[in-house]
């Protein structure tokens, strides 16, 4: 059995291996992995909890020792990460975790169970139900989680509104956000909080997002061509770092994604929370996370990326869902750029200068059973053109809706 580093073709199992505990293979979210059924395996390799990289192997049915040996050999070849800094004397900030959902109750048990495994003692956990069509999610939280997770309801559709509802209720010094189709890693929240503790200037922290499943060609196509991962090296950005080419409005997409982000609560409230005209559930279909990154950055705060802060994401499974998602990414990105200009008109010159270099994703080879890379590029660019008008329409539409909760 040999191992490699290329992303395997689906269906592929996903496991988690820490070189410090070589006898243990775990599933995304922290549960023990069952014996392999055979076929491709993608593994995250860590050392003492710190991610090193991804490797792949081909498993024989039931051969857990052989799979571990192949992954250990490949993982050791990845090299070492820098030693972790000694624990700081200052206490970790207090924490609120906010998860927003809408009519996807079937996804919630795995997400919320993983969140409970990751949550430190005393963390406040909020589930915001956005414009639900029934009481299914309410009943699930009441019956399965009791007082461990607080249920909130935001009646007007829109992810930004739902996140603002959670932000208004939050009591923690830090607010962390993930999605209902994500599985928080056991070390996710500690890594976020430790990053905030390391520097008071940090206003936002994002983290590593890896696929929780590679069962279908569409999931593999998403991960290859537009996945959420930002790599395995920590980074910190300031506004002074963003004077290059492309200019600042385009660089914030490198910071991370709304599936794994956290803010100092006072910093997020100071910018007014998330723009209600953006986000899933509005005509813009996204962009609220990028806009928040930009606005925090332009207040003089730092934005940090911490790969130790990991969540696993369940990508869309079907070609139709993938096409819709990639088109929505384009609309959201175009809406974000329009919102940036509306809120900071001085950015317009930078936006026009950097636009040719901002068009996303380079075409690659076709994968059978999923949209081709060229099709994904076309969908994203088509959405990008629609995005600015969608933002202006959504912004006008918000004036006819209830004002919403002020963070």
Secondary structure, DSSP 8 states (H G I E B T S, - for coil): --EESS---SSBEEEEEEGGGTT-EE-TTS-B-----SEEEEEEEEETTEEEEEEEEEE-TT-HHHHHHHHHHHHHTT----------SS----EEEEEEESS-HHHHHHHHHHHHHH--TT-EEEEEEES-SSSHHHHHIIIIIGGGSEEEEE-S--HHHHHHHHHHH--SSEEEEEETTEEE-TTHHHHHHHHHHH-TTEEEEEEEEEES-B-SHHHHHHHHHH-----SS-EEE-GGGG-SSS-HHHHGGGT--TTEEEEEHHHHHHTTSS-TTSBTTSTT-B-HHHHHHHHHHHTT-EEEEEEEEEEEE----SHHHHHHHHHHHHHHHHHHHHHHHHH-GGGHHHHHHHHHHH---------TTS--HHHHHHHHHHHHHHHHHHHHHHHHHHTTS------
